[in-house]
Amino acid sequence: MKYFEKIKERCIKAGQYMVMTNATVRSTAKVMGCSKSTVFKDVTVFLPEIDPDLAVLVRAVLDFNKAERTLRGGMATKAMWERLREKEDT
């Protein structure tokens, strides 16, 4: 398989995974076995040229995850402080 065919296949797989699971770039990178930068570039730069319809769906997932990012961070911080308080009580 030629190099560009591998990239094309990786872009489509990453895009389909993100749309099907509403996954973040980070979790998609773990599943795909590559870096976050690679996944992000694949779905934002290459995918619109390869499959524009899928790229629109992926963009919606990226926008949704970006909007929720601060909420997730706040919840993680809250959980961390709760764990620390429980540890101090024991």
PDB file of N, CA, C and O in Angstrom:
ATOM      1  N   MET A   1       0.844  -1.175   0.000  1.00  0.00           N
ATOM      2  CA  MET A   1       0.000   0.000   0.000  1.00  0.00           C
ATOM      3  C   MET A   1       0.893   1.243   0.000  1.00  0.00           C
ATOM      4  O   MET A   1       1.862   1.328   0.754  1.00  0.00           O
ATOM      5  N   LYS A   2       0.555   2.183  -0.842  1.00  0.00           N
ATOM      6  CA  LYS A   2       1.351   3.400  -0.927  1.00  0.00           C
ATOM      7  C   LYS A   2       1.146   4.260   0.310  1.00  0.00           C
ATOM      8  O   LYS A   2       0.140   4.140   1.009  1.00  0.00           O
ATOM      9  N   TYR A   3       2.108   5.120   0.566  1.00  0.00           N
ATOM     10  CA  TYR A   3       2.112   5.972   1.747  1.00  0.00           C
ATOM     11  C   TYR A   3       0.847   6.822   1.847  1.00  0.00           C
ATOM     12  O   TYR A   3       0.248   6.921   2.918  1.00  0.00           O
ATOM     13  N   PHE A   4       0.442   7.430   0.742  1.00  0.00           N
ATOM     14  CA  PHE A   4      -0.723   8.308   0.756  1.00  0.00           C
ATOM     15  C   PHE A   4      -2.014   7.538   0.989  1.00  0.00           C
ATOM     16  O   PHE A   4      -2.964   8.068   1.565  1.00  0.00           O
ATOM     17  N   GLU A   5      -2.045   6.298   0.544  1.00  0.00           N
ATOM     18  CA  GLU A   5      -3.222   5.460   0.797  1.00  0.00           C
ATOM     19  C   GLU A   5      -3.346   5.162   2.285  1.00  0.00           C
ATOM     20  O   GLU A   5      -4.455   5.102   2.815  1.00  0.00           O
ATOM     21  N   LYS A   6      -2.212   4.975   2.965  1.00  0.00           N
ATOM     22  CA  LYS A   6      -2.231   4.737   4.409  1.00  0.00           C
ATOM     23  C   LYS A   6      -2.756   5.965   5.145  1.00  0.00           C
ATOM     24  O   LYS A   6      -3.546   5.842   6.081  1.00  0.00           O
ATOM     25  N   ILE A   7      -2.318   7.137   4.725  1.00  0.00           N
ATOM     26  CA  ILE A   7      -2.783   8.376   5.351  1.00  0.00           C
ATOM     27  C   ILE A   7      -4.273   8.543   5.120  1.00  0.00           C
ATOM     28  O   ILE A   7      -5.015   8.885   6.041  1.00  0.00           O
ATOM     29  N   LYS A   8      -4.709   8.304   3.905  1.00  0.00           N
ATOM     30  CA  LYS A   8      -6.122   8.428   3.568  1.00  0.00           C
ATOM     31  C   LYS A   8      -6.962   7.483   4.424  1.00  0.00           C
ATOM     32  O   LYS A   8      -7.995   7.879   4.964  1.00  0.00           O
ATOM     33  N   GLU A   9      -6.518   6.244   4.545  1.00  0.00           N
ATOM     34  CA  GLU A   9      -7.238   5.255   5.344  1.00  0.00           C
ATOM     35  C   GLU A   9      -7.264   5.658   6.819  1.00  0.00           C
ATOM     36  O   GLU A   9      -8.292   5.524   7.482  1.00  0.00           O
ATOM     37  N   ARG A  10      -6.136   6.150   7.331  1.00  0.00           N
ATOM     38  CA  ARG A  10      -6.055   6.583   8.728  1.00  0.00           C
ATOM     39  C   ARG A  10      -6.995   7.754   8.991  1.00  0.00           C
ATOM     40  O   ARG A  10      -7.646   7.799  10.034  1.00  0.00           O
ATOM     41  N   CYS A  11      -7.073   8.691   8.070  1.00  0.00           N
ATOM     42  CA  CYS A  11      -7.958   9.845   8.227  1.00  0.00           C
ATOM     43  C   CYS A  11      -9.414   9.420   8.292  1.00  0.00           C
ATOM     44  O   CYS A  11     -10.171   9.893   9.140  1.00  0.00           O
ATOM     45  N   ILE A  12      -9.797   8.541   7.409  1.00  0.00           N
ATOM     46  CA  ILE A  12     -11.184   8.077   7.372  1.00  0.00           C
ATOM     47  C   ILE A  12     -11.520   7.286   8.633  1.00  0.00           C
ATOM     48  O   ILE A  12     -12.587   7.476   9.218  1.00  0.00           O
ATOM     49  N   LYS A  13     -10.615   6.398   9.057  1.00  0.00           N
ATOM     50  CA  LYS A  13     -10.860   5.625  10.281  1.00  0.00           C
ATOM     51  C   LYS A  13     -10.986   6.530  11.498  1.00  0.00           C
ATOM     52  O   LYS A  13     -11.877   6.340  12.325  1.00  0.00           O
ATOM     53  N   ALA A  14     -10.097   7.513  11.609  1.00  0.00           N
ATOM     54  CA  ALA A  14     -10.147   8.430  12.743  1.00  0.00           C
ATOM     55  C   ALA A  14     -11.446   9.234  12.722  1.00  0.00           C
ATOM     56  O   ALA A  14     -12.085   9.410  13.759  1.00  0.00           O
ATOM     57  N   GLY A  15     -11.830   9.714  11.563  1.00  0.00           N
ATOM     58  CA  GLY A  15     -13.066  10.488  11.441  1.00  0.00           C
ATOM     59  C   GLY A  15     -14.292   9.667  11.784  1.00  0.00           C
ATOM     60  O   GLY A  15     -15.179  10.137  12.495  1.00  0.00           O
ATOM     61  N   GLN A  16     -14.348   8.437  11.280  1.00  0.00           N
ATOM     62  CA  GLN A  16     -15.485   7.571  11.576  1.00  0.00           C
ATOM     63  C   GLN A  16     -15.546   7.245  13.069  1.00  0.00           C
ATOM     64  O   GLN A  16     -16.626   7.230  13.658  1.00  0.00           O
ATOM     65  N   TYR A  17     -14.399   6.986  13.674  1.00  0.00           N
ATOM     66  CA  TYR A  17     -14.373   6.673  15.098  1.00  0.00           C
ATOM     67  C   TYR A  17     -14.869   7.862  15.919  1.00  0.00           C
ATOM     68  O   TYR A  17     -15.653   7.695  16.853  1.00  0.00           O
ATOM     69  N   MET A  18     -14.410   9.054  15.569  1.00  0.00           N
ATOM     70  CA  MET A  18     -14.823  10.242  16.315  1.00  0.00           C
ATOM     71  C   MET A  18     -16.318  10.482  16.203  1.00  0.00           C
ATOM     72  O   MET A  18     -16.965  10.844  17.186  1.00  0.00           O
ATOM     73  N   VAL A  19     -16.869  10.286  15.022  1.00  0.00           N
ATOM     74  CA  VAL A  19     -18.299  10.522  14.819  1.00  0.00           C
ATOM     75  C   VAL A  19     -19.131   9.454  15.527  1.00  0.00           C
ATOM     76  O   VAL A  19     -20.143   9.772  16.152  1.00  0.00           O
ATOM     77  N   MET A  20     -18.714   8.195  15.433  1.00  0.00           N
ATOM     78  CA  MET A  20     -19.485   7.108  16.027  1.00  0.00           C
ATOM     79  C   MET A  20     -19.472   7.157  17.550  1.00  0.00           C
ATOM     80  O   MET A  20     -20.473   6.817  18.181  1.00  0.00           O
ATOM     81  N   THR A  21     -18.358   7.574  18.155  1.00  0.00           N
ATOM     82  CA  THR A  21     -18.228   7.527  19.608  1.00  0.00           C
ATOM     83  C   THR A  21     -18.235   8.895  20.275  1.00  0.00           C
ATOM     84  O   THR A  21     -18.183   8.989  21.501  1.00  0.00           O
ATOM     85  N   ASN A  22     -18.298   9.958  19.475  1.00  0.00           N
ATOM     86  CA  ASN A  22     -18.229  11.324  20.001  1.00  0.00           C
ATOM     87  C   ASN A  22     -16.930  11.517  20.790  1.00  0.00           C
ATOM     88  O   ASN A  22     -16.908  12.212  21.805  1.00  0.00           O
ATOM     89  N   ALA A  23     -15.869  10.906  20.318  1.00  0.00           N
ATOM     90  CA  ALA A  23     -14.590  10.865  21.029  1.00  0.00           C
ATOM     91  C   ALA A  23     -13.813  12.162  20.882  1.00  0.00           C
ATOM     92  O   ALA A  23     -13.993  12.917  19.927  1.00  0.00           O
ATOM     93  N   THR A  24     -12.950  12.396  21.849  1.00  0.00           N
ATOM     94  CA  THR A  24     -12.044  13.536  21.791  1.00  0.00           C
ATOM     95  C   THR A  24     -10.841  13.176  20.922  1.00  0.00           C
ATOM     96  O   THR A  24     -10.636  12.012  20.576  1.00  0.00           O
ATOM     97  N   VAL A  25     -10.061  14.178  20.578  1.00  0.00           N
ATOM     98  CA  VAL A  25      -8.847  13.956  19.797  1.00  0.00           C
ATOM     99  C   VAL A  25      -7.886  13.056  20.590  1.00  0.00           C
ATOM    100  O   VAL A  25      -7.255  12.158  20.032  1.00  0.00           O
ATOM    101  N   ARG A  26      -7.790  13.314  21.896  1.00  0.00           N
ATOM    102  CA  ARG A  26      -6.882  12.546  22.747  1.00  0.00           C
ATOM    103  C   ARG A  26      -7.269  11.068  22.788  1.00  0.00           C
ATOM    104  O   ARG A  26      -6.409  10.201  22.635  1.00  0.00           O
ATOM    105  N   SER A  27      -8.551  10.775  22.993  1.00  0.00           N
ATOM    106  CA  SER A  27      -8.966   9.374  23.068  1.00  0.00           C
ATOM    107  C   SER A  27      -8.870   8.695  21.702  1.00  0.00           C
ATOM    108  O   SER A  27      -8.565   7.505  21.619  1.00  0.00           O
ATOM    109  N   THR A  28      -9.128   9.441  20.647  1.00  0.00           N
ATOM    110  CA  THR A  28      -8.982   8.884  19.300  1.00  0.00           C
ATOM    111  C   THR A  28      -7.523   8.549  19.027  1.00  0.00           C
ATOM    112  O   THR A  28      -7.223   7.518  18.425  1.00  0.00           O
ATOM    113  N   ALA A  29      -6.618   9.411  19.464  1.00  0.00           N
ATOM    114  CA  ALA A  29      -5.184   9.166  19.264  1.00  0.00           C
ATOM    115  C   ALA A  29      -4.748   7.896  19.978  1.00  0.00           C
ATOM    116  O   ALA A  29      -3.954   7.125  19.439  1.00  0.00           O
ATOM    117  N   LYS A  30      -5.258   7.671  21.188  1.00  0.00           N
ATOM    118  CA  LYS A  30      -4.911   6.445  21.915  1.00  0.00           C
ATOM    119  C   LYS A  30      -5.369   5.218  21.162  1.00  0.00           C
ATOM    120  O   LYS A  30      -4.627   4.243  21.041  1.00  0.00           O
ATOM    121  N   VAL A  31      -6.601   5.262  20.649  1.00  0.00           N
ATOM    122  CA  VAL A  31      -7.147   4.110  19.925  1.00  0.00           C
ATOM    123  C   VAL A  31      -6.402   3.883  18.616  1.00  0.00           C
ATOM    124  O   VAL A  31      -6.126   2.742  18.245  1.00  0.00           O
ATOM    125  N   MET A  32      -6.081   4.957  17.923  1.00  0.00           N
ATOM    126  CA  MET A  32      -5.430   4.849  16.620  1.00  0.00           C
ATOM    127  C   MET A  32      -3.931   4.561  16.739  1.00  0.00           C
ATOM    128  O   MET A  32      -3.308   4.131  15.768  1.00  0.00           O
ATOM    129  N   GLY A  33      -3.350   4.791  17.913  1.00  0.00           N
ATOM    130  CA  GLY A  33      -1.933   4.530  18.101  1.00  0.00           C
ATOM    131  C   GLY A  33      -1.035   5.583  17.477  1.00  0.00           C
ATOM    132  O   GLY A  33       0.052   5.274  16.990  1.00  0.00           O
ATOM    133  N   CYS A  34      -1.494   6.834  17.492  1.00  0.00           N
ATOM    134  CA  CYS A  34      -0.667   7.923  16.972  1.00  0.00           C
ATOM    135  C   CYS A  34      -0.831   9.135  17.883  1.00  0.00           C
ATOM    136  O   CYS A  34      -1.544   9.066  18.884  1.00  0.00           O
ATOM    137  N   SER A  35      -0.182  10.231  17.547  1.00  0.00           N
ATOM    138  CA  SER A  35      -0.208  11.402  18.413  1.00  0.00           C
ATOM    139  C   SER A  35      -1.487  12.221  18.220  1.00  0.00           C
ATOM    140  O   SER A  35      -2.194  12.085  17.222  1.00  0.00           O
ATOM    141  N   LYS A  36      -1.755  13.074  19.211  1.00  0.00           N
ATOM    142  CA  LYS A  36      -2.909  13.970  19.119  1.00  0.00           C
ATOM    143  C   LYS A  36      -2.749  14.913  17.931  1.00  0.00           C
ATOM    144  O   LYS A  36      -3.715  15.229  17.237  1.00  0.00           O
ATOM    145  N   SER A  37      -1.524  15.351  17.712  1.00  0.00           N
ATOM    146  CA  SER A  37      -1.259  16.270  16.600  1.00  0.00           C
ATOM    147  C   SER A  37      -1.589  15.622  15.265  1.00  0.00           C
ATOM    148  O   SER A  37      -2.150  16.262  14.375  1.00  0.00           O
ATOM    149  N   THR A  38      -1.237  14.352  15.131  1.00  0.00           N
ATOM    150  CA  THR A  38      -1.507  13.626  13.894  1.00  0.00           C
ATOM    151  C   THR A  38      -3.003  13.501  13.667  1.00  0.00           C
ATOM    152  O   THR A  38      -3.489  13.760  12.566  1.00  0.00           O
ATOM    153  N   VAL A  39      -3.731  13.110  14.694  1.00  0.00           N
ATOM    154  CA  VAL A  39      -5.184  12.960  14.557  1.00  0.00           C
ATOM    155  C   VAL A  39      -5.815  14.296  14.214  1.00  0.00           C
ATOM    156  O   VAL A  39      -6.650  14.376  13.313  1.00  0.00           O
ATOM    157  N   PHE A  40      -5.426  15.342  14.920  1.00  0.00           N
ATOM    158  CA  PHE A  40      -6.019  16.655  14.667  1.00  0.00           C
ATOM    159  C   PHE A  40      -5.749  17.110  13.230  1.00  0.00           C
ATOM    160  O   PHE A  40      -6.651  17.596  12.549  1.00  0.00           O
ATOM    161  N   LYS A  41      -4.518  16.952  12.781  1.00  0.00           N
ATOM    162  CA  LYS A  41      -4.191  17.371  11.414  1.00  0.00           C
ATOM    163  C   LYS A  41      -4.924  16.504  10.390  1.00  0.00           C
ATOM    164  O   LYS A  41      -5.396  17.003   9.369  1.00  0.00           O
ATOM    165  N   ASP A  42      -5.013  15.203  10.672  1.00  0.00           N
ATOM    166  CA  ASP A  42      -5.722  14.303   9.761  1.00  0.00           C
ATOM    167  C   ASP A  42      -7.175  14.727   9.573  1.00  0.00           C
ATOM    168  O   ASP A  42      -7.666  14.787   8.445  1.00  0.00           O
ATOM    169  N   VAL A  43      -7.865  15.023  10.680  1.00  0.00           N
ATOM    170  CA  VAL A  43      -9.299  15.306  10.578  1.00  0.00           C
ATOM    171  C   VAL A  43      -9.621  16.748  10.215  1.00  0.00           C
ATOM    172  O   VAL A  43     -10.736  17.033   9.779  1.00  0.00           O
ATOM    173  N   THR A  44      -8.666  17.670  10.384  1.00  0.00           N
ATOM    174  CA  THR A  44      -8.954  19.063  10.045  1.00  0.00           C
ATOM    175  C   THR A  44      -8.360  19.501   8.712  1.00  0.00           C
ATOM    176  O   THR A  44      -8.903  20.386   8.052  1.00  0.00           O
ATOM    177  N   VAL A  45      -7.249  18.888   8.313  1.00  0.00           N
ATOM    178  CA  VAL A  45      -6.587  19.312   7.072  1.00  0.00           C
ATOM    179  C   VAL A  45      -6.840  18.323   5.937  1.00  0.00           C
ATOM    180  O   VAL A  45      -7.274  18.714   4.854  1.00  0.00           O
ATOM    181  N   PHE A  46      -6.570  17.054   6.184  1.00  0.00           N
ATOM    182  CA  PHE A  46      -6.653  16.057   5.112  1.00  0.00           C
ATOM    183  C   PHE A  46      -8.069  15.548   4.867  1.00  0.00           C
ATOM    184  O   PHE A  46      -8.467  15.358   3.717  1.00  0.00           O
ATOM    185  N   LEU A  47      -8.831  15.326   5.932  1.00  0.00           N
ATOM    186  CA  LEU A  47     -10.160  14.739   5.772  1.00  0.00           C
ATOM    187  C   LEU A  47     -11.113  15.580   4.920  1.00  0.00           C
ATOM    188  O   LEU A  47     -11.866  15.009   4.131  1.00  0.00           O
ATOM    189  N   PRO A  48     -11.112  16.910   5.044  1.00  0.00           N
ATOM    190  CA  PRO A  48     -12.006  17.690   4.167  1.00  0.00           C
ATOM    191  C   PRO A  48     -11.736  17.482   2.672  1.00  0.00           C
ATOM    192  O   PRO A  48     -12.650  17.596   1.855  1.00  0.00           O
ATOM    193  N   GLU A  49     -10.502  17.182   2.322  1.00  0.00           N
ATOM    194  CA  GLU A  49     -10.178  16.912   0.919  1.00  0.00           C
ATOM    195  C   GLU A  49     -10.575  15.499   0.515  1.00  0.00           C
ATOM    196  O   GLU A  49     -10.938  15.252  -0.635  1.00  0.00           O
ATOM    197  N   ILE A  50     -10.503  14.567   1.472  1.00  0.00           N
ATOM    198  CA  ILE A  50     -10.778  13.162   1.190  1.00  0.00           C
ATOM    199  C   ILE A  50     -12.276  12.873   1.215  1.00  0.00           C
ATOM    200  O   ILE A  50     -12.811  12.262   0.290  1.00  0.00           O
ATOM    201  N   ASP A  51     -12.952  13.314   2.280  1.00  0.00           N
ATOM    202  CA  ASP A  51     -14.381  13.041   2.467  1.00  0.00           C
ATOM    203  C   ASP A  51     -15.033  14.259   3.128  1.00  0.00           C
ATOM    204  O   ASP A  51     -15.126  14.315   4.354  1.00  0.00           O
ATOM    205  N   PRO A  52     -15.479  15.220   2.342  1.00  0.00           N
ATOM    206  CA  PRO A  52     -16.038  16.457   2.896  1.00  0.00           C
ATOM    207  C   PRO A  52     -17.247  16.239   3.810  1.00  0.00           C
ATOM    208  O   PRO A  52     -17.410  16.951   4.801  1.00  0.00           O
ATOM    209  N   ASP A  53     -18.089  15.264   3.483  1.00  0.00           N
ATOM    210  CA  ASP A  53     -19.274  15.016   4.311  1.00  0.00           C
ATOM    211  C   ASP A  53     -18.883  14.522   5.698  1.00  0.00           C
ATOM    212  O   ASP A  53     -19.438  14.977   6.698  1.00  0.00           O
ATOM    213  N   LEU A  54     -17.943  13.606   5.763  1.00  0.00           N
ATOM    214  CA  LEU A  54     -17.457  13.113   7.047  1.00  0.00           C
ATOM    215  C   LEU A  54     -16.751  14.227   7.810  1.00  0.00           C
ATOM    216  O   LEU A  54     -16.856  14.307   9.034  1.00  0.00           O
ATOM    217  N   ALA A  55     -16.040  15.079   7.097  1.00  0.00           N
ATOM    218  CA  ALA A  55     -15.320  16.187   7.740  1.00  0.00           C
ATOM    219  C   ALA A  55     -16.284  17.140   8.436  1.00  0.00           C
ATOM    220  O   ALA A  55     -15.961  17.669   9.500  1.00  0.00           O
ATOM    221  N   VAL A  56     -17.444  17.364   7.867  1.00  0.00           N
ATOM    222  CA  VAL A  56     -18.446  18.231   8.495  1.00  0.00           C
ATOM    223  C   VAL A  56     -18.927  17.613   9.805  1.00  0.00           C
ATOM    224  O   VAL A  56     -19.089  18.322  10.798  1.00  0.00           O
ATOM    225  N   LEU A  57     -19.153  16.314   9.820  1.00  0.00           N
ATOM    226  CA  LEU A  57     -19.587  15.628  11.032  1.00  0.00           C
ATOM    227  C   LEU A  57     -18.497  15.658  12.098  1.00  0.00           C
ATOM    228  O   LEU A  57     -18.782  15.857  13.279  1.00  0.00           O
ATOM    229  N   VAL A  58     -17.252  15.459  11.682  1.00  0.00           N
ATOM    230  CA  VAL A  58     -16.134  15.496  12.620  1.00  0.00           C
ATOM    231  C   VAL A  58     -15.987  16.897  13.202  1.00  0.00           C
ATOM    232  O   VAL A  58     -15.722  17.045  14.395  1.00  0.00           O
ATOM    233  N   ARG A  59     -16.153  17.914  12.383  1.00  0.00           N
ATOM    234  CA  ARG A  59     -16.050  19.296  12.866  1.00  0.00           C
ATOM    235  C   ARG A  59     -17.080  19.554  13.961  1.00  0.00           C
ATOM    236  O   ARG A  59     -16.788  20.241  14.939  1.00  0.00           O
ATOM    237  N   ALA A  60     -18.281  19.008  13.799  1.00  0.00           N
ATOM    238  CA  ALA A  60     -19.321  19.170  14.829  1.00  0.00           C
ATOM    239  C   ALA A  60     -18.886  18.520  16.140  1.00  0.00           C
ATOM    240  O   ALA A  60     -19.114  19.079  17.213  1.00  0.00           O
ATOM    241  N   VAL A  61     -18.260  17.342  16.064  1.00  0.00           N
ATOM    242  CA  VAL A  61     -17.769  16.661  17.267  1.00  0.00           C
ATOM    243  C   VAL A  61     -16.651  17.478  17.909  1.00  0.00           C
ATOM    244  O   VAL A  61     -16.626  17.641  19.129  1.00  0.00           O
ATOM    245  N   LEU A  62     -15.735  17.989  17.104  1.00  0.00           N
ATOM    246  CA  LEU A  62     -14.636  18.810  17.631  1.00  0.00           C
ATOM    247  C   LEU A  62     -15.172  20.065  18.332  1.00  0.00           C
ATOM    248  O   LEU A  62     -14.703  20.431  19.410  1.00  0.00           O
ATOM    249  N   ASP A  63     -16.148  20.709  17.714  1.00  0.00           N
ATOM    250  CA  ASP A  63     -16.719  21.917  18.311  1.00  0.00           C
ATOM    251  C   ASP A  63     -17.430  21.603  19.625  1.00  0.00           C
ATOM    252  O   ASP A  63     -17.308  22.350  20.596  1.00  0.00           O
ATOM    253  N   PHE A  64     -18.169  20.501  19.654  1.00  0.00           N
ATOM    254  CA  PHE A  64     -18.862  20.082  20.871  1.00  0.00           C
ATOM    255  C   PHE A  64     -17.862  19.802  21.986  1.00  0.00           C
ATOM    256  O   PHE A  64     -18.043  20.254  23.117  1.00  0.00           O
ATOM    257  N   ASN A  65     -16.811  19.057  21.667  1.00  0.00           N
ATOM    258  CA  ASN A  65     -15.806  18.718  22.676  1.00  0.00           C
ATOM    259  C   ASN A  65     -15.065  19.957  23.163  1.00  0.00           C
ATOM    260  O   ASN A  65     -14.714  20.046  24.339  1.00  0.00           O
ATOM    261  N   LYS A  66     -14.827  20.902  22.278  1.00  0.00           N
ATOM    262  CA  LYS A  66     -14.157  22.136  22.686  1.00  0.00           C
ATOM    263  C   LYS A  66     -15.042  22.932  23.639  1.00  0.00           C
ATOM    264  O   LYS A  66     -14.549  23.508  24.609  1.00  0.00           O
ATOM    265  N   ALA A  67     -16.341  22.966  23.370  1.00  0.00           N
ATOM    266  CA  ALA A  67     -17.270  23.694  24.239  1.00  0.00           C
ATOM    267  C   ALA A  67     -17.344  23.052  25.623  1.00  0.00           C
ATOM    268  O   ALA A  67     -17.524  23.747  26.623  1.00  0.00           O
ATOM    269  N   GLU A  68     -17.206  21.739  25.682  1.00  0.00           N
ATOM    270  CA  GLU A  68     -17.293  21.028  26.954  1.00  0.00           C
ATOM    271  C   GLU A  68     -15.970  20.956  27.704  1.00  0.00           C
ATOM    272  O   GLU A  68     -15.941  20.532  28.859  1.00  0.00           O
ATOM    273  N   ARG A  69     -14.892  21.357  27.076  1.00  0.00           N
ATOM    274  CA  ARG A  69     -13.557  21.190  27.655  1.00  0.00           C
ATOM    275  C   ARG A  69     -13.424  21.856  29.021  1.00  0.00           C
ATOM    276  O   ARG A  69     -12.866  21.259  29.942  1.00  0.00           O
ATOM    277  N   THR A  70     -13.921  23.064  29.167  1.00  0.00           N
ATOM    278  CA  THR A  70     -13.794  23.743  30.451  1.00  0.00           C
ATOM    279  C   THR A  70     -14.643  23.071  31.516  1.00  0.00           C
ATOM    280  O   THR A  70     -14.253  23.021  32.682  1.00  0.00           O
ATOM    281  N   LEU A  71     -15.803  22.552  31.123  1.00  0.00           N
ATOM    282  CA  LEU A  71     -16.649  21.845  32.084  1.00  0.00           C
ATOM    283  C   LEU A  71     -15.961  20.577  32.570  1.00  0.00           C
ATOM    284  O   LEU A  71     -15.980  20.275  33.763  1.00  0.00           O
ATOM    285  N   ARG A  72     -15.355  19.836  31.648  1.00  0.00           N
ATOM    286  CA  ARG A  72     -14.644  18.612  32.024  1.00  0.00           C
ATOM    287  C   ARG A  72     -13.485  18.925  32.962  1.00  0.00           C
ATOM    288  O   ARG A  72     -13.251  18.206  33.934  1.00  0.00           O
ATOM    289  N   GLY A  73     -12.772  19.984  32.673  1.00  0.00           N
ATOM    290  CA  GLY A  73     -11.651  20.376  33.524  1.00  0.00           C
ATOM    291  C   GLY A  73     -12.113  20.747  34.920  1.00  0.00           C
ATOM    292  O   GLY A  73     -11.471  20.385  35.906  1.00  0.00           O
ATOM    293  N   GLY A  74     -13.219  21.464  35.009  1.00  0.00           N
ATOM    294  CA  GLY A  74     -13.756  21.838  36.310  1.00  0.00           C
ATOM    295  C   GLY A  74     -14.206  20.621  37.110  1.00  0.00           C
ATOM    296  O   GLY A  74     -13.990  20.546  38.320  1.00  0.00           O
ATOM    297  N   MET A  75     -14.833  19.668  36.424  1.00  0.00           N
ATOM    298  CA  MET A  75     -15.281  18.452  37.112  1.00  0.00           C
ATOM    299  C   MET A  75     -14.088  17.633  37.587  1.00  0.00           C
ATOM    300  O   MET A  75     -14.127  17.052  38.672  1.00  0.00           O
ATOM    301  N   ALA A  76     -13.036  17.581  36.791  1.00  0.00           N
ATOM    302  CA  ALA A  76     -11.835  16.832  37.180  1.00  0.00           C
ATOM    303  C   ALA A  76     -11.175  17.471  38.397  1.00  0.00           C
ATOM    304  O   ALA A  76     -10.711  16.768  39.294  1.00  0.00           O
ATOM    305  N   THR A  77     -11.132  18.791  38.430  1.00  0.00           N
ATOM    306  CA  THR A  77     -10.545  19.487  39.573  1.00  0.00           C
ATOM    307  C   THR A  77     -11.380  19.250  40.829  1.00  0.00           C
ATOM    308  O   THR A  77     -10.834  19.021  41.908  1.00  0.00           O
ATOM    309  N   LYS A  78     -12.682  19.304  40.690  1.00  0.00           N
ATOM    310  CA  LYS A  78     -13.571  19.050  41.827  1.00  0.00           C
ATOM    311  C   LYS A  78     -13.363  17.641  42.368  1.00  0.00           C
ATOM    312  O   LYS A  78     -13.272  17.441  43.579  1.00  0.00           O
ATOM    313  N   ALA A  79     -13.288  16.669  41.470  1.00  0.00           N
ATOM    314  CA  ALA A  79     -13.078  15.275  41.888  1.00  0.00           C
ATOM    315  C   ALA A  79     -11.726  15.113  42.586  1.00  0.00           C
ATOM    316  O   ALA A  79     -11.614  14.368  43.560  1.00  0.00           O
ATOM    317  N   MET A  80     -10.716  15.799  42.095  1.00  0.00           N
ATOM    318  CA  MET A  80      -9.391  15.719  42.706  1.00  0.00           C
ATOM    319  C   MET A  80      -9.434  16.230  44.147  1.00  0.00           C
ATOM    320  O   MET A  80      -8.888  15.595  45.049  1.00  0.00           O
ATOM    321  N   TRP A  81     -10.080  17.372  44.361  1.00  0.00           N
ATOM    322  CA  TRP A  81     -10.161  17.939  45.704  1.00  0.00           C
ATOM    323  C   TRP A  81     -10.973  17.046  46.637  1.00  0.00           C
ATOM    324  O   TRP A  81     -10.652  16.925  47.819  1.00  0.00           O
ATOM    325  N   GLU A  82     -12.016  16.427  46.113  1.00  0.00           N
ATOM    326  CA  GLU A  82     -12.806  15.509  46.937  1.00  0.00           C
ATOM    327  C   GLU A  82     -11.977  14.300  47.361  1.00  0.00           C
ATOM    328  O   GLU A  82     -12.065  13.850  48.504  1.00  0.00           O
ATOM    329  N   ARG A  83     -11.167  13.773  46.433  1.00  0.00           N
ATOM    330  CA  ARG A  83     -10.297  12.639  46.770  1.00  0.00           C
ATOM    331  C   ARG A  83      -9.274  13.041  47.831  1.00  0.00           C
ATOM    332  O   ARG A  83      -8.998  12.270  48.751  1.00  0.00           O
ATOM    333  N   LEU A  84      -8.712  14.241  47.707  1.00  0.00           N
ATOM    334  CA  LEU A  84      -7.733  14.711  48.683  1.00  0.00           C
ATOM    335  C   LEU A  84      -8.366  14.900  50.066  1.00  0.00           C
ATOM    336  O   LEU A  84      -7.749  14.573  51.080  1.00  0.00           O
ATOM    337  N   ARG A  85      -9.582  15.421  50.107  1.00  0.00           N
ATOM    338  CA  ARG A  85     -10.266  15.604  51.384  1.00  0.00           C
ATOM    339  C   ARG A  85     -10.560  14.258  52.042  1.00  0.00           C
ATOM    340  O   ARG A  85     -10.392  14.102  53.252  1.00  0.00           O
ATOM    341  N   GLU A  86     -11.002  13.283  51.237  1.00  0.00           N
ATOM    342  CA  GLU A  86     -11.284  11.937  51.768  1.00  0.00           C
ATOM    343  C   GLU A  86     -10.010  11.305  52.318  1.00  0.00           C
ATOM    344  O   GLU A  86     -10.033  10.635  53.350  1.00  0.00           O
ATOM    345  N   LYS A  87      -8.909  11.525  51.623  1.00  0.00           N
ATOM    346  CA  LYS A  87      -7.621  10.965  52.059  1.00  0.00           C
ATOM    347  C   LYS A  87      -7.184  11.582  53.393  1.00  0.00           C
ATOM    348  O   LYS A  87      -6.639  10.889  54.252  1.00  0.00           O
ATOM    349  N   GLU A  88      -7.423  12.876  53.559  1.00  0.00           N
ATOM    350  CA  GLU A  88      -7.063  13.556  54.807  1.00  0.00           C
ATOM    351  C   GLU A  88      -7.921  13.071  55.977  1.00  0.00           C
ATOM    352  O   GLU A  88      -7.445  13.008  57.110  1.00  0.00           O
ATOM    353  N   ASP A  89      -9.186  12.727  55.706  1.00  0.00           N
ATOM    354  CA  ASP A  89     -10.105  12.280  56.754  1.00  0.00           C
ATOM    355  C   ASP A  89      -9.755  10.906  57.278  1.00  0.00           C
ATOM    356  O   ASP A  89     -10.113  10.570  58.406  1.00  0.00           O
ATOM    357  N   THR A  90      -9.070  10.111  56.494  1.00  0.00           N
ATOM    358  CA  THR A  90      -8.751   8.739  56.944  1.00  0.00           C
ATOM    359  C   THR A  90      -7.444   8.660  57.667  1.00  0.00           C
ATOM    360  O   THR A  90      -7.044   7.581  58.103  1.00  0.00           O
TER     361      THR A  90
END
